[in-house]
Amino acid sequence: MEKVLIIGGSGGIGAALVAGFEGRGAQVVALSRSKDGLDITDEASVEAHLGALEGPFDALIVATGALEIEGAAPEKTVRAVSARAMADQFAVNAIGPALILRHAARLLPRAGRSVCAVLTARVGSIGDNRIGGWTSYRAAKAAANQIVHTTAIELARTHSEMVCVALHPGTVETPFTQKYLGRHPAVPAAEAAQNLLAVMDDLGPKDAGGFFDWAGKRVPW
C-alpha cells in the first residue's frame, strides 16, 4: 500500500490531495497547523512533529503556503515593500518548506522510487515574470524553488530513484486565491489535485530538481 505524508493537509489543495491519494487506496498521514498544531515557521514545532514520524513514506508533499499574512496583501509595486511583510512571506513560503525538507532523507526510502514535491508557484519564476508586482511573494517562491533544486541534488546522492520537484498547481479555487482570481481561469481544488497526481506519477528520477506545472510542462527558473 502506498504511504504518503502531506504537510498542509487541511488547506484547499492539501485536503484535495489527501482525498485524491486516499481515493486510490493510499495510506495518508496529513499534518497541518489547524488540526495538529504544526507551525512550519517554528523550528521546534517542525522537529517535534516530523521527528515523531516513522517512515518510509512513498511520497512527501509540502502543500503549505500563504499569499496574505497578517493582512499584508501582495504589493502592486516594489515601493510598497515592507521588511515585516517580506520576512513573513519568506518564513511561510521558503523557510517552512526548507525545515520540512530537512527530514526528507530520513522519511523517504533510499531504494525504489519515491516522490518529494513542494507546491510553489509560477509567479516564483524569474524567467516568466513579465509584469512585476508581488515582490515579496515572488521572491519567497523563487527561494523555495532554489531550496527544492538544491535538496534534489543532495538527495540524489543517497536516494537515486527519488523524484524531488517543485510543482505549480495552477490557479485553484480556494479561500487562498478568492480575492485574486479576477480574470484568471481557475479550477476546483479536487481537479487541481488530480492534475498534480498525474504529473507526479509521470515524472522520473531524470526530472529531479525540476520545476513543473499542473500539466507536466517545465516552468523556467
Secondary structure, DSSP 8 states (H G I E B T S, - for coil): --EEEEETTTSHHHHHHHHHHHHTT-EEEEE-HHHH---TT-HHHHHHHHHT-----SEEEE----S-BTTB---SSGGG--HHHHHHHHIIIIIHHHHHHTTHHHHS-SSS-EEEEEE--GGG-STT--S---HHHHHHHHHHHHHHHHHHHHHTTT-TTEEEEEEE--SEESTTTGGG-TTS--EEHHHHHHHHHHHHHH--GGGTT-EEETTS-B---
